[in-house]
Amino acid sequence: MYLTPFLRLGVTTIALSVLAACASGPSANISRIPVATDQQTSKEGLFVQEVKWKHAKPDCEGDCPTLELDSIVFPGVPMLTELVDHALAVMTGLGDSGPPPYFTIAEYEDYFWKTAAPRDSTLLSAKTRYRNRTLTVIELNSWQYTTGAAHGISATQFLNWDNNSGKVLSLEKILQPGQYDAYVTVLKQAHSTWRASHPDAQRDMETFNRMWPFQISKNFGFTDQGLVVKYDSYQLAPYSSGQPELLIPYASLQGILRPEFMPASN
């Protein structure tokens, strides 16, 4: 069991509808990706603070449901702080067919205490995956265990925040016109590279391809090496494989990404 397509893609959809279309990017000859030097650029960009807590259901004794938060806030950008809070709340709807009846984590907590079984547990987390002067990439994760289940269910979502315009960057905003199919092609190539190293695929490629076919995803995040595309458990591989990540190197994205999102030259 994993998040329905509505909820898995809902974070991006809601973010874009709330924040509207991104403003025009910078001049094409000004890169927004510094020269690649490290796996993560993290000493520039927006100021960020951690927020952590773990709550159990009030007035509960014995086995009690728990809710844990390991997230971040942006003191100088309240809109982004609110977006992270809302996005994490939305990611809690396991198997639902419509939007959840809450908008924030605080509202989710009230709902959770009313509906949770004794051993239910939810962990919500957010961290900056990549930061530079103009871009902030946030990785959102949810993990939920329902009483009696064999294991918990996880989900993931990237938010690529434009520090200059104060808006979310969708995949369509970073691709050159008419290059979506080319993006899918290089994503397939990244999947082939990842699959070739997967132990289950190495043992029986035919069965693996039949059970775990390639899937297109728009859940991308910028890094110094290229775009990382991350999947939920069960999307590309068995639960034991966790949340697979496919890396599309910038070299493969030449002519596909808008020039301002390619690494700066030395």
N, C-alpha and C positions, 0 to 999 in steps of 0.2 A: 504493500500500500504506500502511495506517495501522494504528494500534493497534486490536486487536479490541475489541468492546464490553465484554468482560469486563475487559480491562486498562484501557481508557479510563475505566471507571467504578469500577475496583477500588480506587483510592486512597480515594474517599469511602466505599465499602462497608467496606473494612478499617478505616478510621479510626473509623467508627461502631461497628463490632462490637467493636473493641478498647477504645474509650473509653466505650461504652454510651450510653444516651440522655442528652441534655442535661438539666441541672437546670432548674427553673422559672425563667423570665426575671424581670426586675425588674418593679416595678409599672408598669402600662400608661401611667401619666402621666409616666414618666421616660424620656426619649428616650436612646438609646444612639448616635445619630447627631448630632454637633454641627451647629450652623447652618452651611450650606454656604458656605465662604469660598474654597476652593481646589480644585484637582483632586485633591490628596492631602493628608490630614492625616498628618504623619509625625513630629512632635516630642513626641508623647505615647505612652504605652503601654509595652509590654515592651522591655527592653534587648536589643539585637541586635548581633551581631558577624559580620563576614564571614569566610569560609573559602574559600581559592582554592588550587588546585594543578593541575598537568598532568603526567601520568605516561605513559611509553612502556613497552611490554612489556620486562621485564627480560631482559638478555642478548640482545637482538635487534639485528641489524645490517641496514642497508638500509631498505626500506619496513617500518615497524613499526606495529602498532595502537596507538592512543592513547586515553587516558581523561582527560577534563578535568572539574573540579568548580569551580563558581562559586556557592557556596551561603551559607547563614547558619546561625548557631547562636544559641540563647537561653540564656545562662549561668544565668539564674534559673529556667528552666523546662525541665529535662532531658527531660520527657515530650514536649514540643513539638519539641525538637531531635531526639529519636529518631524521632518521627513524620515529620518532614521527610526525614530520612535514609532511612527505610523507604519512604516514598512515592516518592521519586526512584528508588530501586532497582527498585520495582515497575513504573515507567514505561518500563523498558528492553525489555520483552517484545514485540518486533515479530512480529506474525502468529502468536503462540502461542495455543493453545486452552485452556491451563490456567495456574495460577500458576507463576511462575518458581521455580527451585530455589535461591533465595537470598532473604535477608530484609533485608540491609543493603548499603550501597554497598561496604563492604570485602569482603563475600562476593561481590557482583557483580564486583568487580575480579578476584578469584581466578578466577571462572568465565570472565570475558571473556578473560583471557590464555590460558586453555586452549582456547577455542573460536573466537577471532577470526582472520579472514584478515589478510594483511599490511597492507592499507590500511584496515581497519575503524577507525571512530572514533566515540566517544560523548562528548557534552557534556551534563552535568547541571547545571541551575541553579535557584536559588530566590532570590526577593527579596520584601521586603514591598511589597505594592501599596498598602495602606492601613492606617493605624494610628490609633487613638485610645485613650482611657483604658480602654475595656472591650472593644475588638475589635482583632484583628490578622488582616489578610488577607494570605495568602502565595500568590504565584504560582509554581507549579512548572513547569519546562519540561525536556523532553528532546529532544535532536537526535542522530540516529544515521545514520551512513553505512556501508553495507556494500559491500565491494569489488566493483566492476563495476556498481554501480547508477548511474542517471542523476543522482541527487541524494539528499541526505539526507532523512530523515523526521523530522518534529517532532511533539510532543504537548504538551498543556498541561493543567493542573489547578489549581483554586483550593482552598485550605484556609481556611475562615473560623473563626478560633479565638476562643472566648469566654474572655477573660482572667479573668473572675470564677469561672466553674465549672471552667475547665481542660478544656474539651471542644470538639469540632468542632460547628459549627452546620450542620445539613443544611437543604435547602430546606424540607422539611416543618416544621421547627422555627421558621422565620421567617415562614411564611405563616399568615394567619388560617384557622380551620377552614373547609373547604369551598371554598377559594379557588384550588385548583390550576388549574382550568380557566380562571379569570380570569388567572392568571399566564401560561398558554399564550397567551391572547388578546393580552396586551400584549407578549409576546415576539414574536409574529407581527407586531405593529405595528412593533416595533423592527427586525425583519428587513426589512419593507417599506421603511422609511426607509433602511436600509443598502443594500439592493438598488438603490434608485432612483439612488444615487450611484456604483454600480459600473460601470466602463467597459464590461465585457462585456454587462451587462444593458442598458445604454443603447443599445448597438449592435443587440442582438437579444433582446428581453425574452422572447419565446416560447421560443426555444432555451435561454436561460439557465434559465428556470423548469423546463424539462423535464430538463435535465442536472443542475441544482443546486437541488432543491426544498428548502423549509423543513424544518428538523429541530428537534425539541424537545431542549433541553439543560438539565440541572440544574447545570452547571458555572458557578456564579455567584460574584461577589465584590462586596463593598460598596465604594462610593466615596462621595465627597462629593456627586456628582450623581445617583446612583441605583445600580441593580445593573448590573454589567457581566457579560455572559454571553459566554464565549469558546469558540471551536471549534477543533478540530484542522484542519490542512491537509486538503483534499479533502472536508471535510464540507459546506461551503456554497458553495465556489467552487474554481476551479483552484488548483494548487500555487503559481502565481505570486502569488496573493492572500494568501499567508501564513496566519496564524491569525486569522480574522475575529473582531471584537468587536462585540457588539450592546449598546447602552446603553438601559436602561429607566429613564427619569427617575422620581424619587420622586413627582412629580405624577401619573404614570400608575399608581402603585402604591398610591394612597390607597384604603383599604378592602381591600387585598389583603395587604399586609405587616402584621404585628402592630404595634400602635402604638409599641412601644418601639424598633422598627427604622425608624421614620420620623424625618426631621430635626426637631431641637428648634425650637420657635418662638422668635422674637426676644423 
